[in-house]
Amino acid sequence: GYVSRRTVSLQHQELTKSRIDAEKMTIHDQGSSPTWPGSLLLAPPRETRHRPTPSPHPRMSRDRSLPIFELESDFLAALRDEQARIVVEAPTGSGKSTQIPQFLADSGLFGDREIYVLQPRRLAARLLAHRVAGERKGRLGDEVGYQVRFECEVSAKTRIRFVTEGILIRKLIEQPDLRDVAAVVLDEFHERDR
């Protein structure tokens, strides 16, 4: 069947260490796959022993000054389309990797199913899981976890799981319809092999 594809973009005039000035936000149809830096693709889509690990960011809260929050309502509106594929384009440092999975988890659209966030490297999966767990004031392995080769910090409560390609491929082999997965977020899409 037909699957709609939309782009949510945040364009900027100037990018500095402390601030990103947002000039324009748009949602529009996207006909081809993104290959630009700063892109993230969201597509509709076994646990090990649980040992929750304290997050290194235990008192961290979400930084609502990040530019990605300006797109939250447009992103959630685009998400309501059945089997939506959404491309989010925003500059580095705008909050895509940490906030988009949380927007999805907080949307109430997915019930108990997990959100898989695909990362190109194991280190990125671990660090982002720690960061997001801290922002949500939880322990790593509870609501937010990660799974990479030889390491798994997830539980039955995990709703956001940061993974590498090998883990996602194994999940696809075991469960081709991904019935336990609510959404797959392809982060750092421009770093993927062709």
Secondary structure by P-SEA (a helix, b strand, c coil): cbbbbbbbbbbbccccccbbbbcccbbbbbcccccccbbbbbbcccccbbbbbbbcccccccccccccccaaaaaaaaacccbbbbbbbbcccccccccaaaaaaaccccccbbbbbbbccaaaaaaaaaaaaaaacccccccccccccccccccccccbbbbcaaaaaaaaaaccccccccbbbbcccccccc
